[in-house]
Amino acid sequence: MDYRYILPVLFLEYLSLSLARGILPTLIISRFGGSSYVIIGLIESFKGLFSFIFCPLIGKASDREGRKFFLLISMIGTTIPVCYLAFQQDMMVYSVLVALSGIFSATFALTFAYISDCVDKENCAPAYGVALATFGLSFTVGPLMGAQISSHFGSGFVFQITNVLVAMNVFYITFFLPETLPQFQNSAKSKLNDVSSHPILELQKLISITETTKIFWYEVD
């Protein structure tokens, strides 16, 4: 299994988040004024606390239920705050959503788990490096793209583009991202092995055995 299947998930998610990074400070300051730094501090503190509590639980659950499902949940939960701004720019609601998004902030943990499923231990470090480079690329390109889009089409269009990117990511994870969990792969292999018990194949085996028996008795006679 090629670990590079996970890279588009990582790139699209953090591109969605980084597009609005140049716009959000203005919106936050216009809503909260002199209290903006306090609000941002509270948001990030609660987000970090929720991430500290729930990230290990999501990682553990993905070991049992599969990487794809939890990657999808994590990606949607992390990007919901920015997607919300495409419909309503209530910064108080946005702040609450950002704090709660810490519950789903497990994309990196799941990405590293996905890579470890695909790559030998000797090659994990280069693969992790590629994943981090993909993350860095999204945060390099995103703010520049967001600034250009906002200056030409307005900030609302940036959030609409974000929704399109999130929809693309949902589609990719659902239909193109392979599952890498070992027990899922073993289950698939066992299903393939079960094909050997198909009635037609069993009939072919019986015919082969019969023909061999006839040849044996012919030679004895």
Salt bridges, closest charged atoms under 4 A:
ASP2 OD2 - ARG4 NH2 2.85
ASP63 OD1 - ARG67 NH1 2.75
ASP117 OD2 - ARG67 NE 2.78
